[in-house]
Structure formats: C-alpha cells, structure tokens
C-alpha cells in the first residue's frame, strides 16, 4: 500500500464533514436607543426623581441613547455582549438636590438564560458595583442567523426593557422608598450594532 493510498479514507471522510462556518463577529461601533415609557416617566415625576445623562449619553425628549464601544455577537444564536459609553443619572430633585444614582457603561448580555442590561452603579460618587439593572426581552420572529446587510449593521428593534429585581432593590434602598418593583416597563430599545465587515461569514 502506498503512502497516498493509506491516507485516502481519511481524506474522503474529511470531505463528508460539514464545513465550519464562523458565526461570531466583533462589534466595533453603533448606538442603542430607548424610547422611554411615558407612564413610568410620570411615576418618576411624582416621586420627584429627575433624569439626566452624562458622558456620551444623550437624552432628547423621551428618548435615551448611548454609543456602542465594543462587543461580540454570535449571529447564529443572538448571544452577545455589547458595551456602551455614557451614563444615565437619576437624582432626587427639589430646592436642595438629594441623592444621585449614576448608571454608567451599560452592557447588554444575552449569553445567559435571561437577557439583561447591566450598569456600573455609582451612588453619590461612591461605586456600588456592576448590577443587572434591567431585564431585556428580545423581539420574536427574528430570523437566524442574523447576517448584517451590506453596510455591516445589525439592526434589532423592538427590544423590551423592564426594571430588574436587583435594579428595583438598589433604587428603593438609595432613595428610601418602596415604589420600584421588578417588571416596571422602562421602554422599547433599538440596538444598531456595526460589526467588522471582514469578519462576516
């Protein structure tokens, strides 16, 4: 048996295996915007809590937005981690300003059983730590794999955002109230993530 004949079965078997297709793509830029729930905004006003943004965050009317800085998305499963810059500030208002909670550097994490939006929580300039402040609900009917169009943009609208158990507990503790609870609607998000075009399979 020649050397080539000996390895022929191995080569033939290799051709029978399905080709591995890379589905994970790096996120390089983009923006996530949230159309805030007007009823919840009314509740915040009644509690004398005021919203503002800092850093790269934007608040135009009732729409929040934060730039995406980096991340990774698995196009086959929509499992991802996507980081943002900027911060959302929640402050007790009045003539004398009270406690302020800064939710900074949001990260979307859909790798676990429950999609979440975490933030670095800073209370009155003291770092509390990273907390999963919001729960996310991904839109139904999304066709997988999610392959970006020619402009290499993954556009995911209609993402539900609600207050999480950990988020409500943190806010109640800081402001000394019991008004917040898990499931309070925060708004509807749209994630527009620009990926590395050279990495698209």
N, CA and C of each residue as an Amber inpcrd file, in Angstrom:
protein
   603
   0.8520000  -1.1960000   0.0000000   0.0000000   0.0000000   0.0000000
   0.8850000   1.2430000   0.0000000   0.6070000   2.1270000  -0.9160000
   1.4020000   3.3410000  -0.9810000   0.9640000   4.3110000   0.0910000
   1.8030000   5.3330000   0.3140000   1.5170000   6.3370000   1.3410000
   0.2200000   7.0650000   1.0260000   0.0000000   7.4320000  -0.2570000
  -1.2020000   8.1610000  -0.6410000  -2.4510000   7.3110000  -0.4570000
  -2.3450000   6.0040000  -0.7810000  -3.4860000   5.1020000  -0.6380000
  -3.8660000   4.9570000   0.8190000  -2.8750000   4.9200000   1.7160000
  -3.1150000   4.7290000   3.1410000  -3.9770000   5.8580000   3.7070000
  -3.7820000   7.1000000   3.2570000  -4.4950000   8.2420000   3.8190000
  -5.7540000   8.6140000   3.0350000  -6.0190000   7.8910000   1.9470000
  -7.1800000   8.2180000   1.1200000  -8.4940000   8.1580000   1.8880000
  -8.7490000   7.1010000   2.7480000 -10.0110000   7.0650000   3.5020000
 -10.1780000   8.2760000   4.4200000  -9.0730000   8.7570000   5.0150000
  -9.1500000   9.9000000   5.9120000  -9.5450000  11.1450000   5.1410000
  -8.9360000  11.3200000   3.9660000  -9.2510000  12.4840000   3.1380000
 -10.7050000  12.4390000   2.6940000 -11.1830000  11.2790000   2.2960000
 -12.5660000  11.1350000   1.8550000 -13.5280000  11.4590000   2.9900000
 -13.2220000  11.0060000   4.2100000 -14.0850000  11.2700000   5.3690000
 -14.1460000  12.7630000   5.6680000 -13.0170000  13.4330000   5.4840000
 -12.9740000  14.8670000   5.7580000 -13.9300000  15.6300000   4.8620000
 -14.0640000  15.1850000   3.6100000 -14.9700000  15.8650000   2.6950000
 -16.4260000  15.6390000   3.0510000 -16.7220000  14.6080000   3.8250000
 -18.0930000  14.3240000   4.2410000 -18.5280000  15.1800000   5.4150000
 -17.5770000  15.7790000   6.1450000 -17.9050000  16.5950000   7.3110000
 -18.4470000  17.9410000   6.8700000 -19.4590000  18.4800000   7.6010000
 -19.9750000  19.8000000   7.2460000 -18.9220000  20.8770000   7.4720000
 -18.8910000  21.8300000   6.5830000 -17.9080000  22.9070000   6.7060000
 -18.2550000  23.7880000   7.8870000 -17.2570000  24.1390000   8.6950000
 -17.4770000  25.0080000   9.8430000 -17.6170000  26.4520000   9.3620000
 -18.6880000  27.0930000   9.7700000 -18.9410000  28.4660000   9.3650000
 -18.8440000  29.3650000  10.5920000 -17.9520000  30.3320000  10.5370000
 -17.7910000  31.2520000  11.6610000 -19.0160000  32.1440000  11.7610000
 -19.6720000  32.1720000  12.9310000 -20.8760000  32.9670000  13.1360000
 -20.6390000  34.1220000  14.0960000 -19.5140000  34.1180000  14.7950000
 -19.2390000  35.1490000  15.7840000 -18.5060000  36.3140000  15.1360000
 -19.0780000  37.5040000  15.3070000 -18.4860000  38.6820000  14.6920000
 -18.2440000  39.7550000  15.7520000 -17.1330000  40.4880000  15.6570000
 -16.8560000  41.5560000  16.6110000 -17.6730000  42.8060000  16.2980000
 -18.1550000  43.4610000  17.3450000 -18.8770000  44.7230000  17.2050000
 -17.8770000  45.8570000  17.4040000 -17.9050000  46.8280000  16.5030000
 -16.9200000  47.8980000  16.5420000 -17.5090000  49.2590000  16.8970000
 -18.7990000  49.4380000  16.6780000 -19.4240000  50.7360000  16.9440000
 -20.9380000  50.5520000  16.8880000 -21.6610000  51.6790000  16.9360000
 -23.1120000  51.6330000  16.8460000 -23.7640000  52.4710000  17.9330000
 -25.0370000  52.2470000  18.1500000 -25.7860000  53.0110000  19.1510000
 -27.0120000  52.2290000  19.5730000 -27.3240000  52.3060000  20.8710000
 -28.5700000  51.7480000  21.3950000 -29.4310000  52.8930000  21.8990000
 -30.6780000  52.9400000  21.4260000 -31.6040000  53.9880000  21.8540000
 -32.7900000  53.3510000  22.5560000 -33.3770000  54.0880000  23.4920000
 -34.5250000  53.5900000  24.2560000 -35.6080000  54.6720000  24.2750000
 -36.7640000  54.3440000  23.7020000 -37.9280000  55.2260000  23.8050000
 -38.5750000  54.9600000  25.1570000 -38.4730000  55.9080000  26.0710000
 -38.8950000  55.7010000  27.4490000 -40.4150000  55.6110000  27.5720000
 -40.8630000  54.7610000  28.4850000 -42.2810000  54.5670000  28.7490000
 -42.8460000  55.8210000  29.4320000 -43.8570000  56.4280000  28.8370000
 -44.3740000  57.6980000  29.3600000 -45.0500000  57.5320000  30.7190000
 -45.6880000  56.3940000  30.9520000 -46.3210000  56.1690000  32.2600000
 -45.2750000  56.0960000  33.3640000 -44.1720000  55.4120000  33.0880000
 -43.1000000  55.3160000  34.0700000 -42.4480000  56.6760000  34.3060000
 -42.3140000  57.4630000  33.2550000 -41.7860000  58.8180000  33.4170000
 -42.6920000  59.6370000  34.3360000 -44.0080000  59.4290000  34.2100000
 -44.9420000  60.1160000  35.0960000 -44.7570000  59.7100000  36.5470000
 -44.4880000  58.4320000  36.7740000 -44.2420000  57.9480000  38.1370000
 -42.9830000  58.5960000  38.7080000 -41.9340000  58.6880000  37.9060000
 -40.6890000  59.3170000  38.3590000 -40.9230000  60.7820000  38.7190000
 -41.7090000  61.4680000  37.9070000 -42.0220000  62.8670000  38.1960000
 -42.7610000  62.9910000  39.5240000 -43.7120000  62.0740000  39.7650000
 -44.4520000  62.0810000  41.0250000 -43.5620000  61.8240000  42.2290000
 -42.4830000  61.0700000  42.0150000 -41.5310000  60.7820000  43.0960000
 -40.4550000  61.8570000  43.2120000 -40.5480000  62.8890000  42.3720000
 -39.5680000  63.9780000  42.3490000 -38.1740000  63.4780000  41.9740000
 -38.1540000  62.5040000  41.0730000 -36.8850000  61.9710000  40.5810000
 -36.6600000  62.4910000  39.1640000 -35.4760000  63.0120000  38.9370000
 -35.1540000  63.6410000  37.6630000 -34.1030000  62.8320000  36.9150000
 -34.2810000  62.7390000  35.5900000 -33.3390000  62.0170000  34.7340000
 -32.4310000  62.9930000  34.0010000 -31.1800000  62.5960000  33.8440000
 -30.2330000  63.3310000  33.0190000 -29.1980000  62.3360000  32.5150000
 -28.3420000  62.7890000  31.6250000 -27.2870000  61.9130000  31.1170000
 -25.9500000  62.6200000  31.2750000 -24.8890000  61.8420000  31.2380000
 -23.5420000  62.4020000  31.2910000 -22.6440000  61.5970000  30.3690000
 -21.4540000  62.1600000  30.1240000 -20.5510000  61.4920000  29.1990000
 -21.1160000  61.4970000  27.7930000 -21.0800000  60.3430000  27.1480000
 -21.5220000  60.2310000  25.7600000 -23.0200000  59.9650000  25.6220000
 -23.7380000  59.8990000  26.7400000 -25.1690000  59.6460000  26.6860000
 -25.9450000  60.8260000  26.1210000 -27.1130000  60.5330000  25.5490000
 -27.9860000  61.5750000  25.0200000 -29.4030000  61.3520000  25.5380000
 -30.0770000  62.4540000  25.8380000 -31.4860000  62.4210000  26.2110000
 -32.1770000  63.5140000  25.4250000 -32.8970000  63.0990000  24.3790000
 -33.6120000  64.0370000  23.5190000 -35.0960000  63.7330000  23.6400000
 -35.8240000  64.6550000  24.2460000 -37.2370000  64.3950000  24.5110000
 -37.3740000  63.2510000  25.4920000 -38.0030000  62.1820000  25.0700000
 -38.1590000  61.0000000  25.9240000 -37.3680000  59.8130000  25.3860000
 -36.3180000  60.1080000  24.6160000 -35.5020000  59.0300000  24.0440000
 -34.0740000  59.1180000  24.5460000 -33.6290000  58.0410000  25.1720000
 -32.2430000  57.8990000  25.6250000 -31.4270000  57.2050000  24.5410000
 -30.1490000  57.5340000  24.4430000 -29.2820000  56.7690000  23.5550000
 -27.8490000  56.8010000  24.0680000 -27.1510000  55.7010000  23.8000000
 -25.7690000  55.5590000  24.2380000 -24.9710000  54.8940000  23.1150000
 -23.7510000  55.3880000  22.8520000 -22.9340000  54.7900000  21.7980000
 -22.3590000  53.4340000  22.2110000 -22.3030000  52.5410000  21.2490000
 -21.6820000  51.2340000  21.4630000 -20.1780000  51.3850000  21.2600000
 -19.4120000  50.7930000  22.1520000 -17.9570000  50.9110000  22.0700000
 -17.2810000  49.6350000  21.5680000 -17.7680000  48.4890000  22.0030000
 -17.1390000  47.2240000  21.6340000 -18.1060000  46.0980000  21.9730000
 -17.8690000  44.9340000  21.3990000 -18.7270000  43.8020000  21.7320000
 -18.4840000  42.6210000  20.8080000 -19.2520000  41.5690000  21.0450000
 -19.1950000  40.3640000  20.2260000 -20.6010000  39.8050000  20.0910000
 -20.9780000  39.4140000  18.8670000 -22.3030000  38.8540000  18.6080000
 -22.1580000  37.5270000  17.8890000 -22.8700000  36.5120000  18.3700000
 -22.9690000  35.2470000  17.6590000 -24.2110000  35.3320000  16.7820000
 -24.0040000  35.4450000  15.4870000 -25.1160000  35.6450000  14.5600000
 -26.0640000  34.4510000  14.5050000 -25.5830000  33.2730000  14.8870000
 -26.4050000  32.0690000  14.8170000 -27.3810000  31.9630000  15.9740000
 -27.0600000  32.5950000  17.1080000 -27.8790000  32.4310000  18.3130000
 -28.3390000  33.7420000  18.9300000 -27.7760000  34.8580000  18.4830000
 -28.0170000  36.1810000  19.0660000 -27.4440000  36.3020000  20.4780000
 -26.5920000  35.3720000  20.8750000 -25.8840000  35.5370000  22.1410000
 -24.8100000  36.6000000  21.9420000 -24.7660000  37.5450000  22.8770000
 -23.8690000  38.6740000  22.6690000 -23.5360000  39.3710000  23.9720000
 -22.4420000  40.0980000  23.9310000 -22.1090000  41.0930000  24.9460000
 -21.7370000  42.3610000  24.1960000 -22.4380000  43.4520000  24.5100000
 -22.2310000  44.7080000  23.8120000 -22.0960000  45.8210000  24.8430000
 -20.9540000  46.5060000  24.8370000 -20.6660000  47.5410000  25.8230000
 -20.9610000  48.9280000  25.2590000 -21.3200000  49.8350000  26.1740000
 -21.6670000  51.1990000  25.7980000 -20.8980000  52.2070000  26.6510000
 -20.8150000  53.4370000  26.1470000 -20.2490000  54.5500000  26.9080000
 -21.3790000  55.4530000  27.3860000 -21.0620000  56.3060000  28.3720000
 -22.0500000  57.2510000  28.8730000 -22.7770000  56.7410000  30.0960000
 -23.5980000  57.6070000  30.6730000 -24.3030000  57.2500000  31.9110000
 -25.6790000  57.8970000  31.9660000 -26.5900000  57.1980000  32.6400000
 -27.9150000  57.7220000  32.9700000 -27.9000000  58.0900000  34.4430000
 -28.3170000  59.3170000  34.7530000 -28.3360000  59.7980000  36.1300000
 -29.7810000  59.9300000  36.6260000 -30.0240000  59.4450000  37.8270000
 -31.3310000  59.5620000  38.4640000 -31.1210000  60.2960000  39.7810000
 -31.7260000  61.4720000  39.9040000 -31.4590000  62.3070000  41.0740000
 -32.7540000  62.7620000  41.7270000 -32.7380000  62.7670000  43.0580000
 -33.8540000  63.3060000  43.8210000 -33.8230000  64.8190000  43.6830000
 -34.9540000  65.3960000  43.2080000 -34.9940000  66.8230000  42.9220000
 -35.4170000  67.6570000  44.1160000 -35.9330000  68.8480000  43.8150000
 -36.3100000  69.7730000  44.8710000 -35.3520000  70.9400000  44.9430000
 -35.6250000  71.8560000  45.8570000 -34.7600000  73.0260000  46.0010000
 -33.3490000  72.6240000  46.4050000 -33.2690000  71.6090000  47.2660000
 -31.9620000  71.0800000  47.6620000 -31.8340000  69.6920000  47.0400000
 -30.9070000  69.5580000  46.1260000 -30.7440000  68.2920000  45.4290000
 -30.3520000  67.1860000  46.4060000 -30.9640000  65.9970000  46.1930000
 -30.6870000  64.8630000  47.0720000 -29.7870000  63.8440000  46.4190000
 -29.9510000  62.5970000  46.8210000 -29.1060000  61.5030000  46.3400000
 -29.1710000  61.3820000  44.8180000 -28.0530000  60.9680000  44.2580000
 -27.9790000  60.7630000  42.8170000 -27.3990000  59.3820000  42.5260000
 -28.0640000  58.6600000  41.6250000 -27.6090000  57.3450000  41.1750000
 -27.1580000  57.4760000  39.7330000 -25.9390000  57.0780000  39.4810000
 -25.4100000  57.0950000  38.1170000 -25.2920000  55.6630000  37.6290000
 -25.9530000  55.3760000  36.5000000 -25.8610000  54.0650000  35.8570000
 -24.9660000  54.2380000  34.6430000 -23.7370000  53.7460000  34.7540000
 -22.7160000  54.0350000  33.7450000 -22.2780000  52.7860000  32.9940000
 -21.8130000  53.0160000  31.7710000 -21.1840000  51.9660000  30.9580000
 -22.0720000  50.7220000  30.8580000 -23.2470000  50.9050000  30.2970000
 -24.2020000  49.8030000  30.1380000 -23.6010000  48.6770000  29.2940000
 -23.9460000  47.4390000  29.6580000 -23.5370000  46.2730000  28.8750000
 -24.7390000  45.3650000  28.6420000 -25.0480000  45.1370000  27.3700000
 -26.0830000  44.1610000  27.0080000 -25.4630000  42.7720000  27.0770000
 -26.1170000  41.8650000  27.7780000 -25.6220000  40.4920000  27.9100000
 -26.7630000  39.5250000  27.6380000 -26.6710000  38.8280000  26.5080000
 -27.7030000  37.8460000  26.1570000 -27.1470000  36.4240000  26.1880000
 -26.0290000  36.2290000  26.9030000 -25.3910000  34.9150000  26.9300000
 -26.0260000  33.9700000  27.9450000 -26.7690000  34.5040000  28.8960000
 -27.3760000  33.6740000  29.9270000 -28.7950000  33.2730000  29.5780000
 -29.4700000  32.6960000  30.5630000 -30.8420000  32.2490000  30.3410000
 -31.7970000  33.4220000  30.1700000 -31.4280000  34.5780000  30.7150000
 -32.2950000  35.7620000  30.6790000 -31.4790000  36.9590000  30.1990000
 -31.8260000  37.5310000  29.0480000 -31.0900000  38.7070000  28.5670000
 -31.1780000  39.8570000  29.5630000 -30.0520000  40.5130000  29.7980000
 -30.0140000  41.5680000  30.8080000 -29.1920000  42.7550000  30.3250000
 -29.4400000  43.8880000  30.9740000 -28.6630000  45.0940000  30.7360000
 -28.0750000  45.5180000  32.0780000 -26.7670000  45.4130000  32.1870000
 -26.1020000  45.7580000  33.4400000 -25.4840000  47.1470000  33.3370000
 -25.1730000  47.7160000  34.4990000 -24.5200000  49.0230000  34.5420000
 -23.6270000  49.0910000  35.7680000 -22.6140000  49.9160000  35.6820000
 -21.7960000  50.2260000  36.8470000 -22.5670000  51.2610000  37.6540000
 -22.9850000  50.8980000  38.8580000 -23.8270000  51.7720000  39.6730000
 -22.9540000  52.5990000  40.6140000 -23.0960000  53.9110000  40.5150000
 -22.3580000  54.8450000  41.3610000 -23.3840000  55.6710000  42.1400000
 -23.3000000  55.6320000  43.4650000 -24.2480000  56.3400000  44.3270000
 -23.5230000  57.4510000  45.0590000 -23.9140000  58.6860000  44.7870000
 -23.2880000  59.8480000  45.4320000 -21.7660000  59.7800000  45.3450000
 -21.2890000  59.4570000  44.1300000 -19.8560000  59.3910000  43.8190000
 -19.1270000  58.2180000  44.4710000 -19.8720000  57.2700000  45.0320000
 -19.2630000  56.0470000  45.5690000 -19.6900000  54.8620000  44.7000000
 -18.7200000  54.0720000  44.2680000 -19.0130000  52.9520000  43.3790000
 -19.6730000  51.8150000  44.1590000 -20.8760000  51.4460000  43.7380000
 -21.5730000  50.3170000  44.3480000 -21.1550000  49.0090000  43.6930000
 -20.9330000  49.0500000  42.3830000 -20.5560000  47.8440000  41.6500000
 -21.4240000  47.6770000  40.4200000 -21.1380000  46.6350000  39.6410000
 -21.9310000  46.3610000  38.4490000 -23.1700000  45.5650000  38.8430000
 -24.3250000  46.0410000  38.3870000 -25.6140000  45.4510000  38.7450000
 -26.4280000  45.2220000  37.4710000 -27.1140000  44.0880000  37.4090000
 -28.0560000  43.8500000  36.3120000 -29.3210000  44.6560000  36.6030000
 -29.3650000  45.8810000  36.0790000 -30.4320000  46.8030000  36.4610000
 -31.7080000  46.6180000  35.6550000 -31.5790000  46.1380000  34.4170000
 -32.7550000  45.9920000  33.5600000 -32.7990000  44.5940000  32.9470000
 -34.0120000  44.0850000  32.7700000 -34.2320000  42.8430000  32.0280000
 -34.6160000  43.1910000  30.5970000 -34.1860000  42.3670000  29.6490000
 -34.4790000  42.5960000  28.2410000 -35.3320000  41.4670000  27.6790000
 -36.2270000  41.8030000  26.7780000 -36.9940000  40.7880000  26.0560000
 -36.7670000  41.0050000  24.5710000 -36.1380000  40.0300000  23.9270000
 -35.8080000  40.1490000  22.5190000 -37.0650000  39.9790000  21.6750000
 -37.1230000  40.6320000  20.5250000 -38.3190000  40.5260000  19.6800000
 -38.4920000  39.1170000  19.1420000 -39.7220000  38.7050000  18.9630000
 -39.9980000  37.3800000  18.3950000 -39.9080000  37.4490000  16.8790000
 -39.6920000  36.2960000  16.2780000 -39.6780000  36.2300000  14.8250000
 -38.3960000  36.6880000  14.1740000 -37.3180000  36.7950000  14.9600000
 -36.0320000  37.1900000  14.3760000 -35.4420000  36.0130000  13.6140000
 -35.1170000  36.2200000  12.3480000 -34.5570000  35.1500000  11.5320000
 -33.0920000  34.9580000  11.8730000 -32.7340000  33.7180000  12.1680000
 -31.3440000  33.3790000  12.4750000 -30.7720000  32.5380000  11.3430000
 -29.4770000  32.6610000  11.0230000 -28.5420000  33.5890000  11.6640000
 -28.7790000  35.0420000  11.2540000 -28.4020000  35.9560000  12.1340000
 -28.5430000  37.3780000  11.8370000 -27.2930000  37.8150000  11.0720000
 -27.4220000  37.9370000   9.7760000 -26.3010000  38.3560000   8.9460000
 -26.5170000  39.8050000   8.5560000 -25.5920000  40.6810000   8.8780000
 -25.7670000  42.0980000   8.5620000 -25.9270000  42.3390000   7.0690000
 -26.6000000  43.4250000   6.7410000 -26.7330000  43.8260000   5.3440000
 -25.3850000  44.3200000   4.8340000 -25.3790000  44.8760000   3.6120000
 -24.1290000  45.2850000   3.0060000 -23.3640000  46.3280000   3.8000000
 -24.0750000  47.0740000   4.6460000 -23.3900000  48.0880000   5.4400000
 -22.8650000  47.5410000   6.7630000 -22.9550000  46.2160000   6.9470000
 -22.4170000  45.5470000   8.1400000 -23.0890000  46.0210000   9.4150000
 -24.3790000  46.3420000   9.3450000 -25.1090000  46.8280000  10.5150000
 -26.1590000  45.8120000  10.9500000 -26.0480000  45.3560000  12.1980000
 -27.1070000  44.5360000  12.7900000 -28.1170000  45.4880000  13.4190000
 -29.3470000  45.4370000  12.9650000 -30.3980000  46.3410000  13.4310000
 -31.4670000  45.5070000  14.1360000 -31.5760000  45.6810000  15.4450000
 -32.5150000  44.8910000  16.2420000 -33.4740000  45.8290000  16.9760000
 -34.6660000  46.0710000  16.4040000 -35.6310000  46.9560000  17.0610000
 -36.5510000  46.1750000  17.9940000 -37.4350000  46.9110000  18.6670000
 -38.4900000  46.3190000  19.4930000 -37.9550000  45.4000000  20.5980000
 -36.9010000  45.8490000  21.2650000 -36.3650000  45.1150000  22.4150000
 -37.0010000  45.7090000  23.6850000 -37.7560000  44.8990000  24.4080000
 -38.4040000  45.3680000  25.6260000 -37.4140000  45.5450000  26.7650000
 -37.5770000  46.6270000  27.5200000 -36.6960000  46.9080000  28.6640000
 -37.5640000  47.1030000  29.9010000 -37.3300000  46.2990000  30.9340000
 -38.0630000  46.4220000  32.1960000 -37.0820000  46.4610000  33.3620000
 -37.5230000  47.0200000  34.4640000 -36.6760000  47.0970000  35.6550000
 -36.4980000  45.6980000  36.2380000 -35.2750000  45.3670000  36.6160000
 -34.9840000  44.0460000  37.1760000 -35.1900000  44.0350000  38.6880000
 -35.1190000  42.8580000  39.2630000 -35.2310000  42.7230000  40.7150000
 -34.0780000  43.4430000  41.4080000 -32.8660000  43.2310000  40.9040000
 -31.6980000  43.8770000  41.5080000 -31.7530000  45.3930000  41.3240000
 -32.2080000  45.8310000  40.1530000 -32.3020000  47.2570000  39.8920000
 -33.3110000  47.9440000  40.7890000 -34.4730000  47.3230000  40.9740000
 -35.5040000  47.9170000  41.8320000 -35.0520000  47.9670000  43.2880000
 -34.3690000  46.9230000  43.7370000 -33.8800000  46.8950000  45.1220000
 -32.8610000  48.0060000  45.3600000 -31.9790000  48.2210000  44.3920000
 -30.9510000  49.2550000  44.5420000 -31.5760000  50.6490000  44.5950000
 -32.5260000  50.9210000  43.7190000 -33.1540000  52.2450000  43.6870000
 -33.9900000  52.5030000  44.9420000 -34.7300000  51.5020000  45.3860000
 -35.5250000  51.6650000  46.6080000 -34.6310000  51.9730000  47.8070000
 -33.4980000  51.2930000  47.8790000 -32.5850000  51.4840000  49.0120000
 -31.9710000  52.8780000  49.0010000 -31.5180000  53.3160000  47.8320000
 -30.8460000  54.6150000  47.7510000 -31.8030000  55.7550000  48.0850000
 -33.0150000  55.6810000  47.5280000 -33.9500000  56.7960000  47.7050000
 -34.8950000  56.6140000  48.8950000 -34.7550000  55.5010000  49.6200000
 -35.5670000  55.2790000  50.8130000 -37.0410000  55.1650000  50.5330000
 -37.3910000  54.4550000  49.4380000 -38.7900000  54.2870000  49.0520000
 -39.0730000  52.8190000  48.7600000 -40.3140000  52.5310000  48.4380000
 -40.6960000  51.1620000  48.0610000 -41.4720000  51.1630000  46.7440000
 -41.3300000  52.2370000  45.9840000 -42.1440000  52.4100000  44.7730000
 -41.7020000  51.5360000  43.6100000 -40.4450000  51.1180000  43.6200000
 -39.9200000  50.3700000  42.4750000 -40.0860000  48.8620000  42.6960000
 -40.4150000  48.1720000  41.6230000 -40.5390000  46.7150000  41.6750000
 -40.1130000  46.1410000  40.3380000 -39.7350000  44.8900000  40.3480000
 -39.3100000  44.2290000  39.1140000 -40.4590000  44.1900000  38.1180000
 -40.1270000  44.4170000  36.8540000 -41.1230000  44.3430000  35.7980000
 -41.6830000  45.6830000  35.3650000 -41.3640000  46.7490000  36.0800000
 -41.8300000  48.0810000  35.6670000 -41.2840000  48.3740000  34.2660000
 -42.1530000  48.7430000  33.3180000 -41.6740000  48.9950000  31.9530000
 -40.8190000  50.2520000  31.8790000 -39.6590000  50.1060000  31.2930000
 -38.7530000  51.2420000  31.1150000 -38.9080000  51.8320000  29.7210000
 -39.0450000  50.9690000  28.7210000 -39.2270000  51.4610000  27.3650000
 -38.9400000  50.3880000  26.3380000 -38.8300000  50.8300000  25.0880000
 -38.5360000  49.9420000  23.9700000 -37.2100000  50.3770000  23.3500000
 -36.2990000  49.4280000  23.2450000 -34.9550000  49.7370000  22.7580000
 -34.7730000  49.3070000  21.3060000 -33.8220000  49.9810000  20.6710000
 -33.3730000  49.5850000  19.3310000 -31.8570000  49.5230000  19.3650000
 -31.3250000  48.3540000  19.0590000 -29.8760000  48.1500000  19.0640000
 -29.3850000  48.1450000  17.6220000 -28.4820000  49.0720000  17.3140000
 -27.8880000  49.1460000  15.9890000 -26.3840000  48.9940000  16.1450000
 -25.9050000  47.7930000  15.8310000 -24.5060000  47.4480000  16.0860000
 -23.7570000  47.2940000  14.7710000 -22.6980000  48.0530000  14.6360000
 -21.8390000  47.9640000  13.4540000 -20.7750000  46.9080000  13.7030000
 -20.7040000  45.9230000  12.8230000 -19.7330000  44.8370000  13.0060000
 -18.6140000  44.9480000  11.9930000 -17.5470000  44.2270000  12.2700000
 -16.3980000  44.1780000  11.3640000 -16.7940000  43.4420000  10.0960000
 -16.8790000  44.1660000   8.9810000 -17.3390000  43.5790000   7.7320000
 -16.4470000  42.4180000   7.2760000 -15.1600000  42.4980000   7.5790000
 -14.2380000  41.4440000   7.1530000 -14.4860000  40.1320000   7.9030000
 -15.2130000  40.2110000   9.0260000 -15.4510000  39.0070000   9.8280000
 -16.7840000  38.3570000   9.5070000 -17.5850000  38.9660000   8.6250000
 -18.8910000  38.4060000   8.2960000 -18.6990000  37.1650000   7.4530000
 -19.2790000  36.0200000   7.8850000 -19.0920000  34.7860000   7.1220000
 -19.8000000  34.8340000   5.7830000
